Amino acid sequence: MKTFATLTLVLLFTLTVKAQDRVPKTDFTKMYLPVWLEAKAHCLAVAKAMPAESYNYKPTEVSKTFGEQMVHIAHTVVLLTERYVQGMDVKPNTPDANTMSKAEIINLLEEGFDYVTEVIYTIEQPLLDETCVMYHSGNTVSRAFAFFYVQDHMANHRSKSNLYVRMNNIQPPEYTW
């Protein structure tokens, strides 16, 4: 039993060290990874700052609720990465925030951010060099540049959510970039 426990600890230590040594495959993604990880951390901090009972808050009748903003972020970071960065043919299928708890929404956010992080680690330069046409603007950009669109879209909805936190008399997380 003692040998098994020792082997398990050695394996866990090795996997932890290996994960920490992981490096993205391209110069662009090496540069972009810390930017993405900071944006992820800030968005999760905003999501955690809002009390569960306020996830249904919305400032106007036509606005998304706070929970809907967070689910929209979680869903679209994956959707936009698949569509514009990876070149996949995907359609929106956003989960219903009104049927989800705060914990489920935060989990969905973490899964979405982790998906994009994995793409950042594994994408190859030839795919980043390809171009795509952005749906809303019609602009042709490189797939590498599309990462900025994914982050900008997320930041837009995170900023709205940050304002919702303030409107509920809660001090939002400090911006740390």
HELIX and SHEET records of a PDB file:
HELIX    1   1 LYS A    2  GLN A   20  1                                  19    
HELIX    2   2 ASP A   27  ALA A   49  1                                  23    
HELIX    3   3 ALA A   52  SER A   54  5                                   3    
HELIX    4   4 PHE A   66  LEU A   80  1                                  15    
HELIX    5   5 THR A   81  VAL A   85  3                                   5    
HELIX    6   6 ALA A   97  THR A   99  5                                   3    
HELIX    7   7 LYS A  102  THR A  122  1                                  21    
HELIX    8   8 GLN A  125  ASP A  129  1                                   5    
HELIX    9   9 ARG A  143  MET A  167  1                                  25    
SHEET    1   A 2 THR A 131  VAL A 133  0                                        
SHEET    2   A 2 THR A 140  SER A 142 -1                                        
END                                                                             
